[in-house]
Amino acid sequence: MSISPTEKLLVEIIDHVALITINNPPANTWDTESLPGLKAIVETLNQDKNIYALVITGSGDKFFSAGADLNIFADGSKDNAVMMSDYFGEAFETLADFRGVSIAAINGFAMGGGLEVALACDIRIAEEQSQMALPETKVGLLACAGGTQRLSWLVGEGWAKRIILCGERIKADTAERIGLVEEVVAKGEAREKALALAAQVGNQSPIAVAYSKELIHQARNVAMEKALPYERKRFVDLFDTEDQLEGVNAFLEKRAPQWKSK
């Protein structure tokens, strides 16, 4: 019996490793079903002492995940913004706090919330054709699932500003060079490489791994735990602006946005 509450997330247990596959074609987007689903899966895995690691990847060979389904924001509803920011925060913070080791096997485009779920993992392995971005500002939004905080921590403020403020899309080789991913592999190899690395975790003491991870995170989390809720608040604040409505609908209508800065 599957531990996943949704068909949009497939879970396979391989020895002591849980393989989670984002399965929401065509672009493996996150929505009101898959985000609570991810939280529930990780909470279940946390209770299984035989699971030492998890790997998350995308179905298909083009997208790891393209992020949030922007149709949810097309009507400019602030209630939807609150709901989705809460879902994103709860899901990805639960993933970040997984007691074992989490590895993102990035097998294609990782955009917006697709990159943020990878940032919430402990380790990132990307295939050579992968591209990564946080393009939310192009549609009048901002990264509210840890992107402004975790990306800055990993790559430094300068690169974080290039990616977030300038809308720069990063290829896999650059991502490795700046520390956004730990390793680049050939196309089709991220899943197996991640599973092999996850299997190594079984050689360590599970409790020592959990304590060590907690201490590593402690170096940044004292400040981040205050910044993450504020990040979500500012995302919701955008739904008081005309630019949010214009940006999302311009994207959905495949036209250039006409910004009003209000």
Number of C-alpha atoms within 10 A of each C-alpha: 3 11 16 20 16 18 15 22 25 21 21 15 13 12 11 17 24 22 24 22 22 26 22 19 13 12 24 28 25 26 20 15 14 24 24 19 21 26 21 19 24 24 17 12 21 19 10 11 12 13 21 29 25 28 25 25 27 30 22 17 13 17 25 32 32 24 25 22 15 16 12 15 21 18 15 20 14 16 12 17 20 17 12 24 21 18 23 28 20 17 24 25 19 19 26 20 20 23 24 26 24 26 24 28 32 34 29 28 27 29 24 25 27 27 27 27 25 28 25 25 22 18 20 24 26 35 23 20 19 24 23 27 21 29 22 21 17 19 21 23 21 23 23 26 31 25 24 21 23 20 23 18 16 15 18 14 14 9 17 23 16 13 20 23 15 14 16 16 19 19 17 23 19 15 20 18 13 14 15 29 23 14 21 24 20 12 15 17 17 24 25 12 17 25 21 12 17 24 17 11 18 18 9 10 11 19 13 11 17 16 13 12 17 15 12 10 14 12 10 13 16 10 11 18 12 10 15 20 17 13 22 22 16 14 23 23 15 19 22 14 15 15 22 28 21 21 24 24 22 18 16 13 10 9 10 13 18 10 13 10 9 9
